[in-house]
Amino acid sequence: MQPEQVIRELRPLLPGALIATDFDGTLAPIVADPEKSRPIPGAVDTLAALATRGARVGVVTGRDAQTVVRLGGLDAVPGVVVEGLYGLEQWQAGSVSSPEVPAVIEQLRRTLASWLSDQQADEGVLVEDKRLSLVVHTRPAADPAGAQQRLRAPAEQLAARLGIELHPGRNVLEFRLPGYDKGGALRRLFELTGPTAVLYAGDDVGDLPAFAVIGDLRAGGTPAWSVAAVSAELPELAGAADVLVDGPAGVVSLLRALV
Ligand SMILES: [Mg+2]
């Protein structure tokens, strides 16, 4: 499907629609240091304009909600709801609801650095502490894909031993609590907002469960579209979404055309 068709069909339904989007790789270009991630110029203004025209805006991210609100300046978007850590926590109107850190994550936090050195992980590989999950980033390594591949099987074993999940992404291996994904987060936003129509945009394998929910909603009679911000790194994502656009610039230009 072409972006123009989505724009044509969704525009009249915009008041009361749910516009949900991932953050990294979808609103913000992927960068080596996750702390330096920022939305592209115009992204937040566009989300705010959508909200002003009566849409509900949701941001669904694997990062913790407060970090993404801070990095993105998302508090400028009226009524925005941020589902952080794949729906483990929610940020809305300046307050966040987030669970306590379970013992298993504390245990992993204490042991992950020495585990990585036991695995002789490539130079540059680093751990991002997301409080309720821990992410091994291989992007800074000389060979990010190779470094990830070498760590993947032992990381899966470690996760299985702890009773948690290992989720691979774009040059990341994330240790997560079981039972949360972006599909569940999108479904909660749907139930919260009761929308006239739904659009979800994402760029990574972590967004696939949300794309699947879009398909389910459409089968249930709600106008719904999934948008993949495709990148050279993950061409296989292309087949999973209704519409393909070129990275964050493509996402923002589609959203801007709705307002
Ligand atoms: Mg992403």
Boltz pocket constraint, residues with backbone or C-beta under 6 A from the ligand:
constraints:
  - pocket:
      binder: B
      contacts: [[A, 22], [A, 23], [A, 24], [A, 25], [A, 26], [A, 202], [A, 203], [A, 204]]
      max_distance: 6.0
